[in-house]
Amino acid sequence: MAWNEPGNGNKDKDPWGNRNNQGGGPPDLDDMLKKLWQQISGGGSKKNSGGTSAKSPMSKSAIYAILVILAIFYVVTGFYTVDEKERGVILRFGAYNETVGPGLHWRPRGVDNYIKVDISSIERTSVDGIMLTKDENIVIVKLGVQYRIDNPEDYLFNVTSPEDTITQAAESALREVVGNAIMDDIITTGREAIKTDTHALLEKTMEPYKTGLVVTEITLQEADAPSQVKAAFQDAIKAREDEEKYINTAQSYENQVVPVAEGAAARMLEVAKAYEQSAIAKAKGDVAKFDKLLPEYVSAPEVTRQRLYIETMENVYSRVNKVLIDVEGGNNMMYLPLDQLIKNNRNSSDARASGNN
């Protein structure tokens, strides 16, 4: 039977234990909180000897225990950790105070707040568009930019959107560099120069803004002519490649021929110098020989002349084939050059052997 059914003697009772609550229903929450606060602050009353009520304060040890627990909770919840790849930006009452490095740190809750900033992750953005070159041609260029956070304080507070700022600055720098270059260099041989100049100009442009970002790498992803004139520029690129190939071939041939020619020339110079020294030495020897022979010739001209003739003929005949004929005796006696016959016979045998092989 329910507590409030008709005929129930307990209808004045409620399940909340509040017999004096005439309206029925749960007790007032404000009253419960007030009673709890009175118990903590010593609100319980008792009658003293004079008949008046007095508050009995809560035990001091209980109050101290609560305070100690709250203090421990406050201290423990103030610790936080910053990873190796992060930096912690401390805000004191909402204003920047300091930047802390990796490790375990503590902050007074309610006074300091912290923001972790990752300074090691590499972020990427890209810019592209149709741009006008110095020689009044149109080129399609796409540039990739890689960057990371270098200064957490500047990154958080100096610029509203650092990512958009670096993207716009990269596009501006690229347009300026492309505008000062000719189309042929942008598409063919000048791509590395375009990338280097854009990187330098982007860093110079970003410096006054103090965004806290640093550019790590720039890549020229695309540099091409519009589709209407692309075929003509492809032919130009192929012609340039052929030119480079022919130049490399000529240089290779030069590297092979020039050292051989220089070696031959050096060898001929050495032979000429050796012949020069030999001729000079022979001439000096002939002069010395003549100087020795002159006194003998002066003392006996006929004998010296005859001796010179004999020595000369001996020198000449020693190097030629000789045939002796006895004309005065009337007999045609001939001297056969046996050595030449043997040599010719040997050469004929060698030739026949070579033919058989």
PyMOL commands that set and color helices and strands:
alter all, ss='L'
color gray80, all
select helices_A, chain A and resi 29-40+60-76+152-157+162-179+183-187+191-209+230-299+301-317+338-356
alter helices_A, ss='H'
color red, helices_A
select strands_A, chain A and resi 44-47+53-56+79-82+86-92+95-100+103-106+112-118+123-132+138-149+213-224
alter strands_A, ss='S'
color yellow, strands_A
deselect
rebuild
show_as cartoon
